[in-house]
Amino acid sequence: MNITLHDIGRRFNRDWIFRGIDYTFTSGQSYAILGPNGSGKSTLLQVLNASLSPSKGDISFTFQDKPVEVTHVFNYLSLAAPYLELIEEFTLSEMVDFHFRFKKYKAGVDKKELITLLNLPKSEHKLIRYFSSGMKQRLKLILAFCADTPMLMLDEPTSNLDNQGVDWYLSLIEQFAQNRLTIVCSNQEHEYGFCNKRLSISDYKS
């Protein structure tokens, strides 16, 4: 999956968050979008995953050299972010089943393996409303990593995770981020240290 930006900008009211971005995100590469809190990283990520339209400029998506309509981009995407909500009335088992009604599992992964990877013993039938913030973040991440999509987008991926959780996240990167377009929004190096390309949102401030 490739994403090409031409003179992309986004503003709220009269204030530009960023503008003048000419950039191509290429399949199989890993990118870090960097900047302090409130700088517009999450906004740019939402433009990149087509959930938010740019205020100016053009964005195009291609998969295997064929154009992808903006309205279909979600089919190619896995996303984990603090602002995404889980269905708290579901158990863990029900949430996994629901998610994979819309996505395919990556090769070699099934529900049993996913729950094993999640490393939350005895939580399979627990309601998500009773999960801690760290458990919820683990669930968001494992659903994104284990879905068979060419794009993986992670916004502040280790939010609410302890040191053990950070190590667990990095192990998922090694297992499941290969050969995907991976984009990480972060200002913490342990989250994006593996990324081979960096884009600083501060370079596109007016």
ZISULDA-V781028 format. One line per field, one symbol per residue. ss: DSSP state (H for helix, E for strand, L for the rest). phi: phi as a letter, one per 40 degrees, with the letter a starting at -180 (. if undefined). A space follows every 10 residues. Layout:
BEGIN
ss=???
phi=???
END
This chain:
BEGIN
ss=LEEEEEEEEE EELLEEEEEE EEEEELLLLE EEEELLLLLL HHHHHHHHLL LLLLLEEEEE EEELLEEELH HHHHHHEEEE ELLLLLLLLL EHHHHHHHHL LLLLELLLLL HHHHHHHHLL LLLLLLEHHH LLHHHHHHHH HHHHHLELLL EEEEELLLLL LLHHHHHHHH HHHHHHLLLL EEEEEELLHH HHLLLLEEEE HHHHLL
phi=.bbbbbfcaa bbfccccaag cbabcbdgbb bbcbicdgch dccccccccg cacccagbbb bbbfgbcbcd cbddcbbbbb adccbccccc cddcccdcdc cbbcccdgbb dcccccccfb dgbdbccccc cccccccdcd ccccccccbc bbbbbfcbdg ccccccccdc ccdccbccgb cbbbcabbcc cbdcccbbbc cccbcc
END
